[in-house]
Amino acid sequence: MVVENTIYDLIIVGSGAAGLTAALESGNKSVLIITKTSSFSSGSSPLAQGGIAASVGSDDSASLHYNDTIKAGVYSGRSDQISFLTKMGVPAIENLLKINMAFDKTGSGQLDRNREGAHSRRRVLKAGGDSTGRILVKTLYEEALKRKNISWKHSVFVCDLIIENNSVQGITVYSDNDGFITIRSKRVLLATGGLGQLFGHTTNPVEATGDSMAIALRANLKLKEIEMVQFHPTALNVKSGDSLMLLTEALRGDGALLVRGDGTPFMGKYSPLKELAPRDVVSRAIWNEMKLGHEIFIDLKPIDDLGNKFPTVSSFCLRVGLNPNRELIPITPAVHYVMGGVDINRELPSGLGVAGEASYTGVHGANRLASNSLLECLVYGKSEVERVLSEDHELVDIDPKYPDLSRILDLVDIDLYRSKLQGIMYNNCGIIRNESSLLEGETQLIELKKMIINSPIYSGNNLTYRHVVKWLELNNMVSLGLSLIGSAIYRKESRGAHYREDYPNTSIRWDRIKIEGDSV
């Protein structure tokens, strides 16, 4: 057993908005930030085009933001957590302004507030037009670099938590430089993001393989509502690498239209909110139109000054040979976000925290409100690290176990099985689900697991870091995929992002929020 000499006060796994926020809120404690990639600017956070929702306007309030969040989540979120999230929105923005976050401003120097789908007010703050996530992570990262108490390790894959006597004792990792090692700490915060790469069409980056959730499963911790997988309705229908380019909700907030190939808008047929309906409604509408044989596009021509307002979208379209000022842009729904995750509302082992998309806080319910995800990272990155740092226990003797690499497959086979898994999940556990397809998907995943176990093992020498990580990710993805499909089978109703055509109605059994008239 190789044990790193340094014992840290806190280990943060993940370097996105949640992880960096937690690091900045750690006071003078010794902190180690770990990422499995070669860069600290990877993950989903830098890709966020939308913004950060907060009730900063004089015509807005935390209670209005609360109501919009509850309604978008189909009344199945946790009211206590939603209240906390929306009340902490303004303080979160104030904290960012203190470290010089460059939010977009109006001509008079005020914060420029935007409106997105299912928001009743203009409350979404952006930076660089559609570059909010990138600028946010850059701002947090540059501030973290100034802190002497924060250390960094990249190209380190976290395998498992070490838990003894219901208390955190550290983590086991696979390092590009050192192979398997153990790092000791009384406190670990998991913030590795979502699981979009389980599906064949996703806006998530290649590293979004649900690692924190899989680690939690192996530690016998509770995952909650991971069947609630949000499809973003407008991903650019042009494959680029391992993911699809997201076309932000703000485009529709600024006048873009969803149309058929002949230019005919269709959203009025599905919702009085038309293009500004919640994401689950828009995604199913597009899916239905596609089933009817229509190619679906987004018309960006109604947006004035598109290149300056949305430089990321505009430049990417041009890069793939599409001119958004002159032609319709092809789109498709793609997996974007999981509302479920590691349940932080239950008692966790002493010293363990979870923040960001890896967690289930209960704020999103069955359908995340646009631009609440970065807000959740900021609010719970802070609250989770404060909770974890308040907990203390003794470090004890440990006997850590490492993954067995004796059965590792050839890299070509690993990529093949990963692709098969993604196809099973997208085709059998997608936008519209039913018992038959879910059970078929479950059977196929079980067979896939058997095929992996019985495949010829790698016969070469000198395993690379990338090879080992892809193998460990595949094992995480298979176990998480089975859990997700099992949850989708169990929930025999339709609600928000989880739509069962064999159970099309919403069941009172799953209600969490009491509805009175049109208010909550």
C-alpha positions in Angstrom: 0.0 0.0 0.0 1.4 3.4 -1.0 0.1 6.2 1.1 0.8 9.9 0.3 2.7 11.5 3.2 0.5 14.7 3.4 -2.8 14.5 5.3 -5.2 17.1 4.1 -8.0 18.8 6.1 -10.2 18.4 3.0 -10.0 16.7 -0.4 -12.2 18.0 -3.2 -12.9 15.7 -6.1 -13.7 17.8 -9.1 -12.7 21.3 -10.3 -15.9 22.7 -11.6 -18.0 25.5 -10.1 -19.1 23.5 -7.1 -15.6 22.2 -6.2 -13.9 25.6 -6.7 -16.5 27.3 -4.7 -16.0 24.8 -1.9 -12.3 25.4 -2.0 -12.7 29.2 -1.7 -15.0 28.8 1.3 -12.6 26.5 3.2 -10.9 29.3 5.2 -7.3 28.4 6.0 -7.8 24.6 6.0 -5.4 22.6 3.9 -7.3 21.6 0.7 -6.4 19.3 -2.2 -8.3 19.6 -5.4 -8.2 16.5 -7.7 -9.4 16.2 -11.3 -9.1 13.1 -13.5 -8.4 15.2 -16.6 -5.2 16.9 -17.6 -6.8 20.4 -17.2 -8.5 22.1 -14.3 -10.9 23.8 -16.8 -12.7 20.6 -17.9 -16.1 19.3 -16.9 -19.6 20.7 -17.6 -19.3 24.0 -15.7 -17.2 25.8 -18.4 -19.6 24.7 -21.1 -22.6 26.4 -19.4 -24.0 28.9 -21.9 -27.1 30.0 -20.0 -26.3 32.0 -16.8 -27.0 32.2 -13.1 -30.5 32.7 -11.9 -30.9 35.1 -8.9 -33.6 37.5 -7.9 -31.5 40.7 -8.1 -34.2 42.8 -9.8 -36.4 45.3 -8.0 -39.4 43.6 -9.6 -38.3 40.1 -8.4 -38.0 38.3 -5.2 -36.8 35.0 -3.7 -40.4 33.9 -3.3 -41.1 34.4 -7.1 -37.9 32.5 -7.9 -39.1 29.8 -5.5 -42.5 29.5 -7.2 -40.9 29.3 -10.7 -38.5 26.6 -9.5 -41.3 24.6 -7.8 -43.6 24.7 -10.9 -40.8 23.8 -13.3 -40.0 20.8 -11.1 -43.6 19.6 -11.2 -44.1 20.1 -7.5 -41.8 17.2 -6.6 -38.8 19.1 -5.2 -38.0 19.7 -1.6 -39.6 23.0 -0.5 -37.0 23.6 2.3 -34.1 23.2 -0.1 -35.7 25.3 -2.8 -36.4 28.1 -0.3 -32.7 27.9 0.8 -31.4 28.0 -2.8 -33.5 31.0 -3.9 -32.8 33.0 -0.8 -29.1 32.4 -1.2 -29.1 33.5 -4.8 -28.4 37.2 -4.2 -25.6 36.6 -1.6 -24.0 34.1 -4.1 -23.9 36.8 -6.8 -22.5 39.4 -4.3 -19.7 36.9 -3.4 -18.9 36.6 -7.1 -18.8 40.4 -7.6 -16.3 40.6 -4.7 -13.9 38.5 -6.7 -14.5 40.5 -9.9 -16.8 38.2 -11.8 -17.4 40.0 -15.1 -21.2 39.8 -15.4 -22.7 41.5 -18.5 -23.9 45.0 -17.8 -26.5 47.3 -19.3 -25.6 50.7 -20.9 -26.2 52.3 -17.5 -23.9 49.9 -15.7 -26.5 47.7 -14.1 -26.5 43.9 -14.1 -28.1 42.8 -17.4 -31.0 40.5 -16.5 -32.2 38.0 -19.0 -35.3 35.8 -19.2 -35.3 32.1 -19.9 -37.8 29.3 -20.2 -40.3 29.0 -17.3 -39.0 32.1 -15.5 -41.6 34.7 -14.7 -39.0 37.5 -14.4 -35.8 38.6 -16.1 -33.3 37.2 -13.5 -30.7 35.3 -15.4 -27.2 36.9 -15.2 -24.7 36.2 -17.9 -21.1 36.8 -18.6 -19.6 37.2 -22.1 -23.1 36.6 -23.7 -23.2 32.8 -23.8 -19.8 32.2 -22.1 -21.0 32.4 -18.5 -19.7 29.0 -17.4 -16.3 29.5 -18.9 -15.9 33.0 -17.3 -17.3 31.7 -14.0 -14.8 28.8 -13.7 -11.9 31.1 -14.9 -12.8 33.6 -12.2 -13.1 31.0 -9.4 -9.9 29.2 -10.6 -7.8 32.4 -10.7 -9.0 33.3 -7.2 -8.2 29.8 -6.0 -4.7 30.0 -7.4 -4.0 32.9 -5.0 -4.9 30.8 -2.0 -1.8 29.3 -0.3 -3.9 26.6 1.4 -5.1 25.0 -1.8 -3.0 22.3 -3.6 -3.8 20.7 -6.9 -3.5 17.3 -8.6 -4.5 16.6 -12.2 -4.6 13.3 -14.1 -5.7 11.5 -10.9 -8.7 9.3 -11.0 -10.5 8.7 -7.7 -11.5 5.1 -7.3 -13.2 4.9 -3.9 -13.9 6.5 -0.6 -12.3 4.9 2.5 -14.9 4.8 5.2 -14.4 3.2 8.7 -16.8 3.5 11.6 -19.1 5.6 9.4 -16.4 8.3 9.0 -14.3 9.3 6.1 -10.6 8.2 6.2 -9.5 9.3 2.7 -9.6 8.0 -0.8 -8.0 5.5 -3.1 -6.9 6.9 -6.5 -5.1 5.9 -9.7 -2.4 8.5 -10.6 -0.8 9.0 -14.0 2.5 9.3 -12.2 2.3 6.8 -9.3 -0.4 4.2 -10.1 -2.7 3.2 -7.2 -2.1 5.2 -4.0 -4.1 6.2 -0.9 -4.6 9.8 0.2 -5.6 10.4 3.8 -8.1 13.0 5.0 -11.0 13.2 7.5 -13.1 15.1 4.9 -13.9 14.5 1.2 -16.3 16.6 -1.0 -17.4 14.8 -4.2 -18.1 17.3 -7.0 -17.4 15.4 -10.3 -20.6 16.4 -12.1 -23.2 14.4 -13.9 -23.7 11.2 -15.9 -24.5 12.4 -19.4 -22.0 10.1 -21.1 -24.2 7.1 -20.2 -26.3 8.2 -23.2 -25.5 8.3 -26.9 -26.7 11.9 -27.4 -25.5 14.3 -24.8 -24.2 17.8 -24.3 -22.0 16.6 -21.5 -18.2 16.4 -22.0 -16.5 13.0 -22.3 -15.5 12.9 -18.6 -19.1 13.1 -17.4 -19.4 9.4 -16.4 -21.1 9.7 -13.0 -18.0 8.8 -11.0 -19.2 10.4 -7.7 -22.5 8.5 -7.9 -20.8 5.2 -8.7 -18.4 5.7 -5.8 -21.4 6.4 -3.5 -23.1 3.2 -4.7 -20.0 1.1 -3.8 -20.0 2.8 -0.4 -23.6 1.8 0.2 -24.9 5.3 0.1 -28.3 6.4 -1.1 -28.8 7.7 -4.6 -32.1 9.5 -5.2 -34.2 10.2 -8.3 -31.4 9.5 -10.8 -34.2 8.5 -13.3 -34.9 12.2 -13.6 -32.6 12.9 -16.6 -33.2 16.2 -18.3 -33.0 16.3 -22.1 -32.0 19.7 -23.4 -34.4 20.4 -26.3 -31.9 22.3 -28.5 -28.6 20.6 -29.1 -26.9 21.3 -32.4 -27.6 18.2 -34.5 -24.0 18.0 -35.7 -21.7 15.5 -33.9 -18.5 17.0 -32.7 -16.3 14.6 -30.7 -18.0 12.8 -27.9 -20.8 15.3 -27.3 -23.3 17.7 -29.0 -23.1 21.4 -28.8 -25.8 22.9 -26.6 -27.7 25.9 -28.0 -28.7 27.9 -25.0 -32.2 28.5 -23.8 -31.4 32.2 -23.9 -31.7 32.1 -27.7 -35.4 31.4 -27.4 -35.7 33.9 -24.6 -34.3 36.5 -27.1 -36.8 35.5 -29.9 -35.4 32.4 -31.6 -38.1 30.1 -32.9 -38.4 26.3 -33.1 -39.6 25.3 -36.6 -40.1 22.5 -39.0 -38.0 22.2 -42.2 -40.4 24.5 -44.1 -40.0 27.2 -41.4 -43.3 26.6 -39.7 -43.3 27.2 -35.9 -45.0 24.3 -34.0 -44.6 25.0 -30.2 -48.0 26.7 -30.0 -49.5 23.3 -30.6 -47.9 21.9 -27.4 -47.8 24.8 -24.8 -49.2 28.3 -24.4 -45.7 29.3 -23.4 -44.5 28.1 -26.8 -40.7 28.4 -27.0 -40.4 29.3 -23.4 -42.1 26.2 -22.0 -40.2 24.0 -19.6 -37.4 21.9 -21.1 -39.3 18.5 -20.7 -42.3 19.9 -22.6 -40.1 21.3 -25.4 -38.1 18.1 -25.6 -41.1 15.9 -25.9 -42.6 18.3 -28.5 -39.5 18.1 -30.7 -39.4 14.3 -30.2 -43.0 14.0 -31.3 -42.4 16.2 -34.3 -39.5 14.0 -35.3 -41.6 10.9 -35.0 -44.0 12.5 -37.4 -41.2 12.7 -39.9 -40.2 16.3 -39.5 -36.7 17.6 -39.3 -36.5 20.2 -36.6 -34.6 23.4 -36.6 -34.0 26.6 -34.6 -34.4 29.9 -36.4 -31.9 32.3 -35.0 -32.5 35.0 -37.6 -35.0 37.0 -35.4 -32.2 37.7 -32.9 -30.6 41.1 -33.5 -26.8 41.3 -33.2 -26.5 37.5 -32.8 -22.7 37.4 -33.0 -22.2 39.8 -30.1 -25.0 38.5 -27.9 -24.2 34.8 -28.5 -20.6 34.6 -29.7 -20.1 30.9 -28.7 -23.1 29.7 -30.6 -22.5 31.9 -33.6 -18.8 31.0 -34.0 -19.4 27.3 -33.5 -22.2 27.2 -36.1 -19.9 29.0 -38.6 -17.1 26.5 -37.8 -19.3 23.6 -38.8 -20.4 25.3 -42.0 -23.7 26.8 -40.9 -24.6 30.5 -41.1 -27.1 31.2 -38.4 -27.9 34.7 -39.9 -29.0 33.1 -43.1 -30.2 29.5 -42.6 -32.1 27.3 -40.1 -29.9 25.4 -37.7 -30.7 21.6 -37.2 -31.3 20.6 -33.6 -32.1 17.5 -31.6 -32.9 16.9 -27.9 -29.8 15.5 -26.0 -29.2 14.4 -22.4 -28.1 17.5 -20.5 -28.5 17.2 -16.7 -29.5 14.7 -14.0 -31.7 16.1 -11.3 -30.9 13.2 -9.0 -27.7 12.0 -7.4 -26.2 11.3 -4.0 -28.8 12.2 -1.4 -27.4 14.9 0.9 -30.7 15.1 2.8 -29.9 11.8 4.6 -27.2 11.4 7.1 -23.9 10.8 5.4 -20.7 9.4 6.9 -18.9 12.0 9.0 -16.7 14.2 6.8 -18.4 13.4 3.5 -20.0 16.1 1.4 -21.4 16.2 -2.2 -22.1 19.2 -4.3 -23.2 20.2 -7.8 -24.7 17.8 -10.3 -23.4 14.7 -8.5 -25.7 15.5 -5.6 -29.5 15.2 -5.0 -30.4 18.4 -3.0 -34.1 18.3 -4.0 -34.0 21.8 -5.6 -34.8 20.7 -9.1 -37.7 18.3 -8.6 -38.6 16.5 -11.8 -37.3 19.2 -14.1 -34.5 21.7 -13.6 -35.4 25.3 -14.1 -33.0 26.9 -16.6 -29.9 28.5 -15.0 -30.5 27.1 -11.6 -27.6 24.6 -12.0 -24.7 27.0 -11.6 -26.6 28.7 -8.8 -26.8 25.3 -7.0 -23.1 24.8 -7.5 -22.4 28.1 -5.8 -24.9 27.8 -3.0 -24.2 24.1 -2.1 -20.5 24.3 -2.8 -20.5 26.8 0.1 -23.0 25.1 2.4 -21.6 21.6 2.0 -18.1 22.5 2.7 -19.2 24.5 5.8 -21.0 21.4 7.1 -18.1 19.0 6.4 -15.5 21.3 8.0 -17.7 21.4 11.1 -17.4 17.6 11.5 -14.5 15.9 13.1 -13.4 12.4 14.0 -10.2 10.4 14.4 -8.1 8.9 11.6 -7.8 5.1 12.2 -5.7 2.3 10.8 -7.0 1.3 7.3 -6.5 -1.5 4.8 -7.6 0.0 1.5 -8.6 -2.1 -1.5 -7.8 -1.1 -5.1 -9.6 -2.1 -8.3 -8.4 -5.3 -9.9 -6.7 -4.5 -13.2 -5.9 -8.2 -14.0 -9.2 -8.4 -16.0 -8.7 -5.1 -17.9 -9.8 -5.3 -21.5 -8.2 -4.0 -24.7 -8.9 -0.3 -25.2 -10.7 -1.0 -28.4 -13.1 -3.3 -26.6 -13.6 -0.8 -23.8 -14.6 1.8 -26.3 -16.9 -0.7 -28.1 -18.7 -1.6 -24.8 -19.0 2.0 -23.8 -20.7 2.8 -27.2 -23.0 -0.2 -26.7 -24.0 1.0 -23.3 -24.7 4.5 -24.6 -27.0 3.1 -27.3 -28.9 0.9 -24.8 -29.5 3.9 -22.4 -30.5 6.3 -25.1 -32.8 3.9 -27.0 -34.4 2.3 -23.9 -34.3 5.0 -21.2 -34.7 8.1 -23.3 -37.2 11.0 -23.6 -40.3 8.7 -23.8 -40.1 5.4 -21.7 -42.3 2.4 -21.2 -42.1 -0.8 -19.2 -41.2 -3.0 -22.2 -38.3 -0.9 -23.4 -37.0 -0.3 -19.9 -37.0 -4.0 -19.1 -35.4 -4.8 -22.4 -32.7 -2.2 -21.6 -32.1 -3.7 -18.2 -31.7 -7.2 -19.7 -29.3 -5.8 -22.4 -27.2 -4.1 -19.7 -27.0 -7.3 -17.6 -25.9 -9.2 -20.8 -23.4 -6.4 -21.5 -21.9 -6.8 -18.0 -21.5 -10.5 -18.6 -19.9 -9.9 -22.0 -17.4 -7.6 -20.3 -16.6 -10.1 -17.7 -16.1 -12.9 -20.2 -14.1 -10.9 -22.9 -10.5 -11.6 -23.6 -8.3 -9.6 -21.2 -5.6 -7.1 -22.4 -2.4 -9.0 -23.3 -0.1 -6.1 -23.9 2.3 -4.3 -21.6 2.6 -0.8 -20.2 -0.9 0.3 -19.4 -1.4 4.0 -20.0 -3.3 6.3 -17.7 -6.0 6.8 -20.3 -6.5 3.1 -20.7 -6.9 2.5 -17.0 -9.3 5.4 -16.6 -11.5 4.3 -19.4 -11.7 0.9 -17.9 -12.6 2.3 -14.5 -15.2 4.6 -16.1 -16.8 1.8 -18.0 -17.3 -0.2 -14.8 -18.8 3.0 -13.1 -21.1 3.5 -16.1 -22.5 -0.1 -16.2 -23.4 -0.1 -12.5 -24.9 3.4 -12.7 -26.8 2.5 -15.8 -28.4 -0.5 -14.1 -29.4 1.7 -11.1 -30.9 4.4 -13.4 -33.0 2.0 -15.4 -34.1 0.3 -12.2 -35.3 3.6 -10.8 -37.1 4.4 -14.0 -38.9 1.0 -13.9 -39.9 1.6 -10.3 -41.4 5.1 -10.9 -44.8 4.2 -12.5 -46.0 7.7 -13.4 -45.0 10.5 -15.7 -43.6 13.7 -14.1 -41.3 16.3 -15.6 -38.3 14.7 -17.3 -39.5 11.2 -16.5 -42.2 10.4 -19.1 -43.8 6.9 -19.2 -46.2 6.4 -22.1 -47.6 3.4 -20.2 -48.2 5.6 -17.1 -48.9 9.0 -18.7 -50.5 10.6 -15.6 -48.8 12.2 -12.6 -49.5 10.2 -9.4 -50.2 11.8 -6.1 -48.1 9.1 -4.5 -45.0 11.0 -5.7 -46.1 14.6 -4.7 -43.9 16.4 -2.3 -45.4 19.9 -2.5 -49.0 20.8 -1.7 -50.6 22.9 -4.4 -53.3 25.4 -3.6 -54.8 27.0 -6.7 -51.9 28.4 -8.7 -49.7 29.1 -5.8 -47.5 26.9 -3.5 
